[in-house]
Structures are given as C-alpha cells and as structure tokens.
Amino acid sequence: MKHEFGKWLMDVAKYLVTAVLLASVFSDIQERWIVYIIVSCAIILTLGLGLWFLRDIKEKEVK
C-alpha cells in the first residue's frame, strides 16, 4: 500500500511541474513568482513524501 501511495505522490509532483510549465507558457499570470514559490513547495513536499514511502519499503526488503 505504501509503495503505491509513494508512486502516486511522485506522479502528482510530475503533474504539478507539467501544469506550471504549460501555464507559464500559455497564460499571462501577473504574480508569477508567487505561483512558482507555492508550486515549488508543493513539488518538493510531494516528491519528498513519495520517495520517503518508497525508501521504507526498500529498507524492509533488505532486512
């Protein structure tokens, strides 16, 4: 269960990156730096949690 949740969180981080890149190209956002900071924090959080969940599973397999 944790493995699938970790993979899902990593997918969410990829989707956030894609959404921000597309939005910055196709739209005229007035306060871009605020969007970039908030989305960067969300990407770091989801990617970090996803990797953390995957790390726990790999450590249990080694033991």
Long-range contacts (C-beta under 8 A, 24 or more apart in sequence): 2-53, 2-54, 2-56, 2-57, 3-53, 3-54, 3-57, 5-50, 5-53, 6-49, 6-50, 6-51, 6-52, 6-53, 6-54, 6-57, 7-50, 7-54, 8-50, 9-46, 9-47, 9-49, 9-50, 9-53, 10-46, 10-47, 10-50, 10-51, 10-54, 12-46, 12-50, 13-42, 13-43, 13-46, 13-47, 13-50, 16-42, 16-43, 16-46, 17-43
